[in-house]
């Protein structure tokens, strides 16, 4: 730790959004326009996102990735008595949306190297009640989508990708969002690879799914506010065709999203650079470093998750405290779902049922990785880890 004569360095957070003048100006312009709810900026963002993915899909902007996952499962007809397979090593949003619909998530363990769901365990978890699989691209590294899609096809199951970490991740050269899944859902939360503050995007190539999600996104109305309030003829009339939700994105958020999406190539380059610097700077320490993407593919590097190797001289909690003492923020992704009281108690789950995820959890720390992070900031993290573990 620094001695009393050493000035304290500013706290280095685990993550910080990279927001510049372009985003600030775009948000101000949206506010001045009079359209602060869903309107022209939202449509522009949706089209820009579709274009970024390469076309051929429909993109629906929503107020969170959680909302997008809920809309996707609802549109696919998931309901009471159904089962949806998901990994235990994820945020609770992945599975809480299953419960919104009265269905049951079935949790599976992860691959010990990638920390993505293990396809062999997915296959073993299928029952007559299974209706869908929800792969989570952990940290920005794609799941084995060939295996998952093959299992889904074999058993007549739907696939909804939780791609909250995965912009712009690729699998065998294809962007996540363009694979053969039914729906893919991205997150634009504050610490994601692009941000709208809160927000998300649901992407599908199925026009019927897109139509249903669009209606359910805004109260089950058959016309959205932008259509009704910009019509040049009296167009106040609309019909409620289903008991929908309030999941639309605002134009204020979308205006930020348009600018963030334009910066995504630079963001990706910076995250790749920082990840490689971590690889080089930490390889001598008793750590398991995160898996890289296969050759030719892109890891989004939303997270950089280190794991203490067996024999390391500190526990995970002691390492977190040691970094905090040195002014460095961290997080843990995640406390597995099987350890949370609701999921544990409802489904009688134990750590022994998920040995790989549980072992990873007890050894893992997410260290700072964000595009506004200077090389000197990263050097502080590397030096602190060397001091604590070397």
C-alpha positions as a Markdown table, in Angstrom:
| # | Residue | x | y | z |
|---|---|---|---|---|
| 1 | Unk | 0.0 | 0.0 | 0.0 |
| 2 | Unk | 1.1 | 3.6 | -0.5 |
| 3 | Unk | 2.9 | 5.1 | 2.5 |
| 4 | Unk | 1.8 | 8.2 | 4.3 |
| 5 | Unk | 4.0 | 10.5 | 2.1 |
| 6 | Unk | 2.5 | 9.2 | -1.1 |
| 7 | Unk | -0.4 | 11.2 | -2.5 |
| 8 | Unk | -3.5 | 9.0 | -2.8 |
| 9 | Unk | -4.4 | 8.2 | -6.4 |
| 10 | Unk | -8.0 | 8.8 | -7.5 |
| 11 | Unk | -10.2 | 5.8 | -7.2 |
| 12 | Unk | -10.3 | 3.7 | -10.3 |
| 13 | Unk | -13.8 | 2.3 | -10.8 |
| 14 | Unk | -14.5 | -1.1 | -12.2 |
| 15 | Unk | -16.3 | 0.5 | -15.1 |
| 16 | Unk | -17.2 | 4.0 | -16.4 |
| 17 | Unk | -19.2 | 4.9 | -19.5 |
| 18 | Unk | -17.4 | 6.6 | -22.3 |
| 19 | Unk | -19.6 | 9.6 | -23.1 |
| 20 | Unk | -18.4 | 12.5 | -25.2 |
| 21 | Unk | -19.7 | 15.8 | -26.7 |
| 22 | Unk | -21.4 | 14.0 | -29.6 |
| 23 | Unk | -23.7 | 12.1 | -27.2 |
| 24 | Unk | -24.3 | 15.2 | -25.0 |
| 25 | Unk | -25.2 | 17.3 | -28.1 |
| 26 | Unk | -27.4 | 14.5 | -29.5 |
| 27 | Unk | -29.4 | 14.2 | -26.3 |
| 28 | Unk | -29.8 | 18.0 | -26.0 |
| 29 | Unk | -31.1 | 18.1 | -29.6 |
| 30 | Unk | -33.6 | 15.3 | -28.9 |
| 31 | Unk | -34.8 | 17.2 | -25.9 |
| 32 | Unk | -35.2 | 20.4 | -27.9 |
| 33 | Unk | -37.0 | 18.6 | -30.7 |
| 34 | Unk | -40.0 | 17.9 | -28.5 |
| 35 | Unk | -39.8 | 14.2 | -29.0 |
| 36 | Unk | -38.5 | 12.8 | -25.7 |
| 37 | Unk | -40.4 | 9.5 | -25.8 |
| 38 | Unk | -40.3 | 6.9 | -28.6 |
| 39 | Unk | -40.0 | 8.8 | -31.9 |
| 40 | Unk | -37.7 | 9.5 | -34.8 |
| 41 | Unk | -34.4 | 9.0 | -32.9 |
| 42 | Unk | -35.6 | 5.6 | -31.7 |
| 43 | Unk | -36.4 | 4.6 | -35.3 |
| 44 | Unk | -33.0 | 5.9 | -36.5 |
| 45 | Unk | -31.3 | 3.9 | -33.8 |
| 46 | Unk | -33.2 | 0.7 | -34.7 |
| 47 | Unk | -32.3 | 1.1 | -38.4 |
| 48 | Unk | -28.6 | 1.9 | -37.6 |
| 49 | Unk | -28.4 | -1.2 | -35.4 |
| 50 | Unk | -29.9 | -3.4 | -38.2 |
| 51 | Unk | -27.4 | -1.9 | -40.6 |
| 52 | Unk | -24.6 | -2.5 | -38.2 |
| 53 | Unk | -25.5 | -6.2 | -38.0 |
| 54 | Unk | -25.6 | -6.4 | -41.8 |
| 55 | Unk | -29.4 | -6.2 | -42.5 |
| 56 | Unk | -31.9 | -9.0 | -42.9 |
| 57 | Unk | -33.1 | -8.6 | -39.3 |
| 58 | Unk | -35.6 | -6.4 | -37.4 |
| 59 | Unk | -34.3 | -4.5 | -34.4 |
| 60 | Unk | -36.6 | -3.3 | -31.7 |
| 61 | Unk | -35.4 | -0.8 | -29.1 |
| 62 | Unk | -36.5 | -1.4 | -25.6 |
| 63 | Unk | -35.9 | 0.2 | -22.2 |
| 64 | Unk | -33.7 | -2.7 | -20.9 |
| 65 | Unk | -32.4 | -6.0 | -22.0 |
| 66 | Unk | -34.6 | -7.6 | -19.4 |
| 67 | Unk | -37.6 | -6.2 | -21.2 |
| 68 | Unk | -36.3 | -7.6 | -24.5 |
| 69 | Unk | -35.9 | -11.0 | -23.0 |
| 70 | Unk | -39.4 | -10.9 | -21.6 |
| 71 | Unk | -40.8 | -9.8 | -24.9 |
| 72 | Unk | -38.9 | -12.5 | -26.8 |
| 73 | Unk | -40.2 | -15.3 | -24.6 |
| 74 | Unk | -43.7 | -14.0 | -24.6 |
| 75 | Unk | -43.7 | -13.7 | -28.4 |
| 76 | Unk | -42.5 | -17.4 | -28.5 |
| 77 | Unk | -45.5 | -18.5 | -26.4 |
| 78 | Unk | -43.6 | -19.5 | -23.3 |
| 79 | Unk | -46.0 | -20.0 | -20.4 |
| 80 | Unk | -47.0 | -21.9 | -17.3 |
| 81 | Unk | -45.7 | -25.5 | -17.3 |
| 82 | Unk | -42.9 | -24.8 | -19.8 |
| 83 | Unk | -39.2 | -25.1 | -19.0 |
| 84 | Unk | -36.4 | -22.9 | -20.4 |
| 85 | Unk | -32.8 | -24.0 | -20.0 |
| 86 | Unk | -30.2 | -21.3 | -18.9 |
| 87 | Unk | -26.8 | -21.3 | -17.3 |
| 88 | Unk | -26.5 | -20.7 | -13.5 |
| 89 | Unk | -23.6 | -18.3 | -14.1 |
| 90 | Unk | -25.6 | -15.3 | -15.2 |
| 91 | Unk | -27.4 | -12.3 | -13.8 |
| 92 | Unk | -30.9 | -13.0 | -12.5 |
| 93 | Unk | -32.5 | -11.1 | -15.3 |
| 94 | Unk | -31.9 | -14.0 | -17.6 |
| 95 | Unk | -34.2 | -16.3 | -15.7 |
| 96 | Unk | -36.5 | -13.9 | -13.9 |
| 97 | Unk | -38.3 | -13.3 | -17.2 |
| 98 | Unk | -39.0 | -17.0 | -17.4 |
| 99 | Unk | -40.8 | -16.7 | -14.1 |
| 100 | Unk | -42.7 | -13.6 | -15.3 |
| 101 | Unk | -44.5 | -15.9 | -17.7 |
| 102 | Unk | -45.1 | -18.7 | -15.1 |
| 103 | Unk | -42.6 | -21.0 | -16.7 |
| 104 | Unk | -39.6 | -22.6 | -14.9 |
| 105 | Unk | -35.9 | -22.0 | -15.7 |
| 106 | Unk | -33.8 | -25.2 | -15.6 |
| 107 | Unk | -30.2 | -24.2 | -14.7 |
| 108 | Unk | -27.1 | -25.9 | -16.1 |
| 109 | Unk | -23.4 | -25.8 | -15.3 |
| 110 | Unk | -20.8 | -24.1 | -17.4 |
| 111 | Unk | -17.7 | -25.1 | -19.3 |
| 112 | Unk | -14.7 | -24.5 | -16.9 |
| 113 | Unk | -12.6 | -22.7 | -19.6 |
| 114 | Unk | -15.1 | -20.4 | -21.3 |
| 115 | Unk | -17.6 | -20.1 | -18.4 |
| 116 | Unk | -20.3 | -20.5 | -21.1 |
| 117 | Unk | -23.1 | -23.0 | -20.8 |
| 118 | Unk | -22.0 | -26.6 | -21.5 |
| 119 | Unk | -24.0 | -28.0 | -24.5 |
| 120 | Unk | -23.7 | -31.5 | -23.2 |
| 121 | Unk | -25.5 | -30.5 | -20.0 |
| 122 | Unk | -28.1 | -28.6 | -22.0 |
| 123 | Unk | -28.9 | -31.8 | -23.9 |
| 124 | Unk | -29.1 | -33.7 | -20.6 |
| 125 | Unk | -31.5 | -31.2 | -19.1 |
| 126 | Unk | -34.2 | -31.5 | -21.8 |
| 127 | Unk | -37.5 | -32.9 | -20.7 |
| 128 | Unk | -41.0 | -33.0 | -22.4 |
| 129 | Unk | -41.6 | -29.6 | -20.8 |
| 130 | Unk | -38.6 | -27.9 | -22.4 |
| 131 | Unk | -39.5 | -25.2 | -24.8 |
| 132 | Unk | -36.5 | -23.0 | -25.2 |
| 133 | Unk | -32.7 | -22.6 | -24.6 |
| 134 | Unk | -31.2 | -19.3 | -23.4 |
| 135 | Unk | -27.5 | -19.2 | -24.0 |
| 136 | Unk | -25.6 | -16.3 | -22.3 |
| 137 | Unk | -22.4 | -15.1 | -24.1 |
| 138 | Unk | -20.4 | -14.7 | -20.8 |
| 139 | Unk | -18.1 | -11.7 | -20.7 |
| 140 | Unk | -18.4 | -11.2 | -24.5 |
| 141 | Unk | -17.2 | -14.6 | -25.6 |
| 142 | Unk | -19.6 | -16.5 | -27.8 |
| 143 | Unk | -21.1 | -19.8 | -26.6 |
| 144 | Unk | -20.7 | -22.9 | -28.8 |
| 145 | Unk | -23.7 | -21.9 | -30.9 |
| 146 | Unk | -23.3 | -24.7 | -33.5 |
| 147 | Unk | -23.9 | -27.2 | -30.7 |
| 148 | Unk | -26.7 | -25.3 | -29.1 |
| 149 | Unk | -28.6 | -24.6 | -32.3 |
| 150 | Unk | -28.2 | -28.3 | -33.4 |
| 151 | Unk | -29.7 | -29.4 | -30.1 |
| 152 | Unk | -32.5 | -27.0 | -30.5 |
| 153 | Unk | -33.2 | -28.1 | -34.0 |
| 154 | Unk | -33.1 | -31.8 | -33.0 |
| 155 | Unk | -35.6 | -31.3 | -30.2 |
| 156 | Unk | -37.8 | -28.6 | -31.8 |
| 157 | Unk | -36.8 | -25.9 | -29.2 |
| 158 | Unk | -36.6 | -22.1 | -29.5 |
| 159 | Unk | -33.4 | -20.2 | -28.9 |
| 160 | Unk | -33.2 | -16.8 | -27.3 |
| 161 | Unk | -29.7 | -15.5 | -27.0 |
| 162 | Unk | -28.9 | -13.3 | -23.9 |
| 163 | Unk | -26.3 | -11.2 | -25.7 |
| 164 | Unk | -26.1 | -8.5 | -23.0 |
| 165 | Unk | -22.3 | -8.8 | -23.1 |
| 166 | Unk | -21.9 | -9.6 | -26.7 |
| 167 | Unk | -21.8 | -6.5 | -28.9 |
| 168 | Unk | -19.9 | -7.1 | -31.2 |
| 169 | Unk | -19.1 | -10.8 | -30.6 |
| 170 | Unk | -18.8 | -13.2 | -33.5 |
| 171 | Unk | -19.2 | -17.0 | -33.7 |
| 172 | Unk | -17.3 | -18.6 | -36.7 |
| 173 | Unk | -17.2 | -15.2 | -38.4 |
| 174 | Unk | -20.9 | -14.3 | -38.0 |
| 175 | Unk | -22.0 | -11.5 | -35.7 |
| 176 | Unk | -24.1 | -12.5 | -32.7 |
| 177 | Unk | -27.5 | -11.1 | -33.8 |
| 178 | Unk | -27.2 | -12.8 | -37.2 |
| 179 | Unk | -27.1 | -16.4 | -36.1 |
| 180 | Unk | -30.0 | -18.8 | -36.6 |
| 181 | Unk | -31.6 | -18.1 | -33.2 |
| 182 | Unk | -35.2 | -16.9 | -32.8 |
| 183 | Unk | -34.4 | -13.7 | -31.0 |
| 184 | Unk | -31.1 | -12.1 | -29.7 |
| 185 | Unk | -31.2 | -9.5 | -27.0 |
| 186 | Unk | -28.5 | -6.9 | -26.4 |
| 187 | Unk | -28.0 | -4.6 | -23.4 |
| 188 | Unk | -27.0 | -0.9 | -23.3 |
| 189 | Unk | -26.7 | -0.6 | -19.5 |
| 190 | Unk | -24.2 | 1.9 | -18.2 |
| 191 | Unk | -21.2 | -0.5 | -18.2 |
| 192 | Unk | -21.9 | -2.3 | -21.5 |
| 193 | Unk | -19.9 | -2.0 | -24.7 |
| 194 | Unk | -22.2 | 0.8 | -25.8 |
| 195 | Unk | -24.7 | 2.5 | -23.5 |
| 196 | Unk | -27.9 | 4.4 | -23.6 |
| 197 | Unk | -28.0 | 4.7 | -19.8 |
| 198 | Unk | -30.6 | 2.0 | -19.6 |
| 199 | Unk | -31.8 | 0.2 | -22.7 |
| 200 | Unk | -31.6 | -2.8 | -24.9 |
| 201 | Unk | -32.3 | -4.1 | -28.4 |
| 202 | Unk | -34.2 | -7.2 | -29.4 |
| 203 | Unk | -33.3 | -8.6 | -32.8 |
| 204 | Unk | -35.1 | -11.2 | -34.9 |
| 205 | Unk | -35.4 | -12.2 | -38.5 |
| 206 | Unk | -38.9 | -13.5 | -38.0 |
| 207 | Unk | -41.5 | -10.8 | -39.0 |
| 208 | Unk | -44.2 | -12.4 | -36.9 |
| 209 | Unk | -42.1 | -12.3 | -33.8 |
| 210 | Unk | -41.1 | -8.8 | -34.5 |
| 211 | Unk | -44.7 | -7.8 | -34.9 |
| 212 | Unk | -45.7 | -9.4 | -31.6 |
| 213 | Unk | -42.8 | -7.8 | -29.7 |
| 214 | Unk | -43.5 | -4.4 | -31.2 |
| 215 | Unk | -47.2 | -4.5 | -30.1 |
| 216 | Unk | -46.4 | -5.8 | -26.6 |
| 217 | Unk | -43.6 | -3.3 | -26.2 |
| 218 | Unk | -46.2 | -0.5 | -25.7 |
| 219 | Unk | -49.3 | -1.6 | -23.9 |
| 220 | Unk | -50.5 | -4.0 | -26.5 |
| 221 | Unk | -51.6 | -1.1 | -28.8 |
| 222 | Unk | -51.7 | -1.7 | -32.5 |
| 223 | Unk | -50.2 | 1.8 | -33.2 |
| 224 | Unk | -47.4 | 3.5 | -31.4 |
| 225 | Unk | -47.3 | 7.1 | -30.2 |
| 226 | Unk | -45.0 | 8.2 | -33.1 |
| 227 | Unk | -47.5 | 7.0 | -35.7 |
| 228 | Unk | -50.5 | 8.5 | -34.0 |
| 229 | Unk | -49.0 | 11.9 | -33.2 |
| 230 | Unk | -47.2 | 12.5 | -36.6 |
| 231 | Unk | -50.1 | 11.5 | -38.8 |
| 232 | Unk | -51.3 | 14.3 | -41.1 |
| 233 | Unk | -54.9 | 13.0 | -40.8 |
| 234 | Unk | -56.9 | 12.6 | -37.7 |
| 235 | Unk | -55.4 | 9.4 | -36.2 |
| 236 | Unk | -56.2 | 9.4 | -32.6 |
| 237 | Unk | -57.8 | 6.0 | -32.7 |
| 238 | Unk | -55.9 | 2.8 | -31.7 |
| 239 | Unk | -56.9 | -0.6 | -30.5 |
| 240 | Unk | -55.5 | -2.6 | -27.6 |
| 241 | Unk | -55.1 | -6.1 | -28.9 |
| 242 | Unk | -53.3 | -7.7 | -25.9 |
| 243 | Unk | -52.3 | -6.8 | -22.3 |
| 244 | Unk | -48.9 | -5.5 | -23.1 |
| 245 | Unk | -46.1 | -3.9 | -21.3 |
| 246 | Unk | -44.4 | -0.5 | -21.0 |
| 247 | Unk | -41.0 | -1.4 | -22.5 |
| 248 | Unk | -40.4 | 1.3 | -25.1 |
| 249 | Unk | -37.1 | 3.2 | -25.4 |
| 250 | Unk | -37.1 | 7.0 | -25.2 |
| 251 | Unk | -35.7 | 9.2 | -28.0 |
| 252 | Unk | -33.4 | 10.8 | -25.4 |
| 253 | Unk | -31.8 | 7.3 | -24.8 |
| 254 | Unk | -31.9 | 6.5 | -28.5 |
| 255 | Unk | -30.1 | 9.7 | -29.5 |
| 256 | Unk | -27.2 | 8.6 | -27.2 |
| 257 | Unk | -27.4 | 5.2 | -28.7 |
| 258 | Unk | -27.0 | 6.4 | -32.3 |
| 259 | Unk | -23.8 | 8.2 | -31.3 |
| 260 | Unk | -22.4 | 5.3 | -29.2 |
| 261 | Unk | -23.0 | 2.8 | -32.1 |
| 262 | Unk | -21.0 | 5.1 | -34.4 |
| 263 | Unk | -18.1 | 4.9 | -32.0 |
| 264 | Unk | -18.4 | 1.1 | -31.5 |
| 265 | Unk | -15.5 | 0.2 | -33.9 |
| 266 | Unk | -13.2 | 2.4 | -31.9 |
| 267 | Unk | -14.5 | 1.0 | -28.6 |
| 268 | Unk | -13.9 | -2.6 | -29.8 |
| 269 | Unk | -10.4 | -1.7 | -30.8 |
| 270 | Unk | -9.7 | -0.2 | -27.4 |
| 271 | Unk | -11.1 | -3.1 | -25.5 |
| 272 | Unk | -9.1 | -5.6 | -27.6 |
| 273 | Unk | -5.9 | -3.6 | -26.8 |
| 274 | Unk | -6.6 | -3.4 | -23.1 |
| 275 | Unk | -7.4 | -7.2 | -23.0 |
| 276 | Unk | -4.1 | -8.0 | -24.7 |
| 277 | Unk | -2.2 | -5.7 | -22.2 |
| 278 | Unk | -3.8 | -7.6 | -19.3 |
| 279 | Unk | -2.8 | -10.9 | -20.9 |
| 280 | Unk | 0.8 | -9.8 | -21.2 |
| 281 | Unk | 1.0 | -8.1 | -17.8 |
| 282 | Unk | -0.7 | -10.9 | -15.7 |
| 283 | Unk | 0.5 | -14.1 | -17.3 |
| 284 | Unk | 3.2 | -14.6 | -14.7 |
| 285 | Unk | 0.8 | -14.5 | -11.8 |
| 286 | Unk | -1.1 | -17.4 | -10.2 |
| 287 | Unk | -4.2 | -16.6 | -12.1 |
| 288 | Unk | -6.5 | -18.2 | -14.7 |
| 289 | Unk | -6.9 | -15.6 | -17.3 |
| 290 | Unk | -10.1 | -15.4 | -19.4 |
| 291 | Unk | -10.4 | -17.5 | -22.5 |
| 292 | Unk | -9.8 | -15.7 | -25.8 |
| 293 | Unk | -12.1 | -16.1 | -28.9 |
| 294 | Unk | -11.1 | -18.8 | -31.4 |
| 295 | Unk | -8.9 | -17.6 | -34.2 |
| 296 | Unk | -10.8 | -15.3 | -36.6 |
| 297 | Unk | -13.5 | -14.5 | -34.1 |
| 298 | Unk | -14.2 | -11.4 | -32.0 |
| 299 | Unk | -14.5 | -11.3 | -28.2 |
| 300 | Unk | -16.3 | -8.2 | -27.2 |
| 301 | Unk | -14.4 | -8.0 | -23.9 |
| 302 | Unk | -17.3 | -6.6 | -21.9 |
| 303 | Unk | -15.6 | -8.1 | -18.9 |
| 304 | Unk | -12.1 | -9.2 | -18.0 |
| 305 | Unk | -12.6 | -11.9 | -15.3 |
| 306 | Unk | -9.5 | -13.3 | -13.6 |
| 307 | Unk | -9.6 | -16.4 | -11.4 |
| 308 | Unk | -7.2 | -17.3 | -8.6 |
| 309 | Unk | -5.3 | -20.4 | -9.4 |
| 310 | Unk | -5.0 | -23.2 | -6.9 |
| 311 | Unk | -2.2 | -22.3 | -4.4 |
| 312 | Unk | -2.6 | -18.5 | -4.7 |
| 313 | Unk | -1.7 | -16.9 | -1.5 |
| 314 | Unk | -4.9 | -14.9 | -1.1 |
| 315 | Unk | -8.5 | -15.8 | -1.2 |
| 316 | Unk | -10.9 | -14.0 | -3.6 |
| 317 | Unk | -12.3 | -11.8 | -0.9 |
| 318 | Unk | -8.9 | -10.9 | 0.4 |
| 319 | Unk | -7.8 | -10.0 | -3.2 |
| 320 | Unk | -10.9 | -7.8 | -3.6 |
| 321 | Unk | -10.1 | -6.0 | -0.4 |
| 322 | Unk | -6.4 | -5.6 | -1.3 |
| 323 | Unk | -7.4 | -4.0 | -4.6 |
| 324 | Unk | -9.9 | -1.7 | -2.8 |
| 325 | Unk | -7.2 | -0.6 | -0.3 |
| 326 | Unk | -5.2 | 0.5 | -3.3 |
| 327 | Unk | -8.1 | 2.5 | -4.8 |
| 328 | Unk | -9.1 | 0.0 | -7.5 |
| 329 | Unk | -12.7 | -1.1 | -7.9 |
| 330 | Unk | -13.7 | -4.6 | -8.8 |
| 331 | Unk | -16.8 | -6.7 | -9.2 |
| 332 | Unk | -17.8 | -10.4 | -9.3 |
| 333 | Unk | -19.7 | -11.8 | -12.3 |
| 334 | Unk | -21.6 | -13.5 | -10.9 |
| 335 | Unk | -22.9 | -15.0 | -7.7 |
| 336 | Unk | -24.4 | -18.0 | -9.5 |
| 337 | Unk | -28.1 | -18.2 | -9.5 |
| 338 | Unk | -28.1 | -21.5 | -7.5 |
| 339 | Unk | -26.6 | -19.5 | -4.5 |
| 340 | Unk | -29.4 | -16.9 | -4.4 |
| 341 | Unk | -32.2 | -17.7 | -1.9 |
| 342 | Unk | -35.1 | -17.4 | -4.4 |
| 343 | Unk | -33.6 | -19.8 | -7.0 |
| 344 | Unk | -31.9 | -22.0 | -4.4 |
| 345 | Unk | -35.0 | -22.6 | -2.3 |
| 346 | Unk | -37.6 | -22.7 | -5.1 |
| 347 | Unk | -35.7 | -25.4 | -7.1 |
| 348 | Unk | -33.8 | -27.1 | -4.3 |
| 349 | Unk | -30.4 | -26.2 | -5.8 |
| 350 | Unk | -27.0 | -26.9 | -4.2 |
| 351 | Unk | -23.5 | -26.0 | -5.1 |
| 352 | Unk | -22.7 | -29.6 | -5.7 |
| 353 | Unk | -25.1 | -29.6 | -8.7 |
| 354 | Unk | -23.0 | -26.9 | -10.4 |
| 355 | Unk | -19.3 | -27.7 | -9.6 |
| 356 | Unk | -17.7 | -25.7 | -12.3 |
| 357 | Unk | -19.7 | -22.5 | -11.9 |
| 358 | Unk | -19.4 | -22.7 | -8.1 |
| 359 | Unk | -15.6 | -23.2 | -8.2 |
| 360 | Unk | -15.2 | -20.4 | -10.7 |
| 361 | Unk | -17.4 | -18.1 | -8.5 |
| 362 | Unk | -15.2 | -18.6 | -5.4 |
| 363 | Unk | -12.1 | -17.7 | -7.3 |
| 364 | Unk | -13.2 | -14.9 | -9.7 |
| 365 | Unk | -12.8 | -11.2 | -9.8 |
| 366 | Unk | -13.8 | -8.8 | -12.6 |
| 367 | Unk | -11.0 | -6.1 | -12.8 |
| 368 | Unk | -11.4 | -2.7 | -14.5 |
| 369 | Unk | -11.8 | -2.7 | -18.3 |
| 370 | Unk | -13.5 | 0.2 | -20.0 |
| 371 | Unk | -12.7 | 2.3 | -23.0 |
| 372 | Unk | -12.0 | 5.6 | -21.2 |
| 373 | Unk | -9.3 | 3.8 | -19.1 |
| 374 | Unk | -5.8 | 5.1 | -19.7 |
| 375 | Unk | -2.8 | 2.8 | -20.1 |
| 376 | Unk | -1.6 | 4.3 | -16.8 |
| 377 | Unk | -4.8 | 3.2 | -15.1 |
| 378 | Unk | -4.3 | -0.3 | -16.3 |
| 379 | Unk | -0.7 | -0.3 | -15.2 |
| 380 | Unk | -1.9 | 0.5 | -11.7 |
| 381 | Unk | -4.1 | -2.6 | -11.7 |
| 382 | Unk | -1.3 | -4.8 | -13.0 |
| 383 | Unk | 1.1 | -3.4 | -10.4 |
| 384 | Unk | -1.4 | -3.9 | -7.6 |
| 385 | Unk | -2.1 | -7.5 | -8.6 |
| 386 | Unk | 1.7 | -8.2 | -8.9 |
| 387 | Unk | 2.1 | -6.7 | -5.4 |
| 388 | Unk | -0.7 | -8.8 | -3.9 |
| 389 | Unk | 0.0 | -12.1 | -5.8 |
| 390 | Unk | 3.5 | -12.1 | -7.1 |
